[in-house]
Amino acid sequence: MLVFAASDKGGTGRSVTSANLAYHRALGGDAVCYLDFDFGSPTAAAVFDIPGVTEEAEGRGLHSYLQGKTAEPLLIDVWGRTEHPVLRSRPGGAGRLVLLPGDRGGGEFVTDEDNLHRCVDLVLRLHRDFDLIVVDLSAGRSYAMDLVLAATARGPLRKMPTRWLVYHRWTRQHVTAAAELVAGKQGLLSAGEAMGHDRDTLLGALRYVRAAVPDLESPMWEKVPPEQSRWMRECDRQLESVAAELGIGRTRMLGSVPLEPVLQWHEQLITEADVHDSRIANIKTWKALGELAQRLTEDKHWGQL
């Protein structure tokens, strides 16, 4: 399966959440490949805690491959290269977890037919070796988004099972921007339709992920003043109403990730040891990430594609 991770803007938790989803799927036994198509800021290696990748990927990353500057993109075994103390040894029963990083300072670039053919060829080759391919796209309506929309609209990728995850934070500005990214005049659906996608099919393959959502029932908020608590609950109610009006309410949501102090301070993989041993992360975050990873391939959350 091919999964695209998009967001209205930076700072939505798209990359760190997508990396955690990839990690959970690998823990469950899937062979997972993570492609860093965030051309403006390819930082996935930092989330997987793999140092030295920015230097190693220069001239060998996905930017260079797509532009024909290298015959093969750099491929990194996360289990074998990470410096995360919990991940240094591949857990029993876990599948492969591989990162294809972008070039340092590669930046966005206008894509052409040659870029498109290289993208299609890469995905087809990876599809033979991996159960799940996660593609982390640049924020907003980007060249990276246009490239993958074009690649999946025709030829051999058209029939490949595909999901789109659109991340947004739980604020009025982010909810509005996420809806515009998808359904606006220049949004994902219009762009995809212009490239040959069926609009309804594309919409059916798309779900929203809310990130950094305050859990108002958690101990974190139980000691706030009553006035503040009432205000927060009213904001939450209004946001639910706005999201529903814009077509990104709960029926279009795959899941949400609660506000997690660890991820506010350090973008990283959340491990079970972080929850039960060091106790730096919350169990609700671990469970939410696991549920999102599971729902990726459950038709009851998507409808039959």
C-alpha angles and dihedrals in degrees: 000000000000118000124189119200114205135168140186093239142342122289096045096117091250098136099039093045093046091050090051091050089052090049093051092049090050090049087055091057103266122134102237132191122193118202117196102215091159088118094177094053115009100187104141091114089067092055090052088046096237111148125206095030095119091061094038094050096051105118091000103063131099093276091058093043095050091047092050096247094123130030094222131024121236112268119198127195103224095200091052099042108034120109092204102123094222095047101046091099119049106245118243111272093013121136128225118295114196133175127206104194130203124240119272109260091359094142130188117313136188109256126222138181093282091054089047094052091049090050093051092046092050094050092048092052093046091047089063092057105032136057094207131028115192115195115195107205131202114265121270129004094333139167086252090059092047090050095054093041089055092044094053095043096071146024125010097343094058093082097040113114105257137183131190121207117192113195126204138162120244099259131107092247094051095044091052093045093049091052090049092048090058107031104020123115090264094030135124096273095050092044092048093048091050089053094051106274121135103245096218093048091050091049090049090056092053131088135167128239119202113212132198093012113173112237100218091194094057124103088249091075104028094094098050116115115274092246091055092046092053091048093050092049091050090050090051091050092049091049091053089053093048092047091051092049091051093049097251099099128127095294089061095041122100093193147301137247117220123234102278121194092207092058092046090059103031129018102222147127112284109225131193087248089059088058104038106023111032091017093211094130131055123251090226090061092050091049093045092053091048092050092050091051091050095046092056091083103027110107093205088072093047110024120241110310 
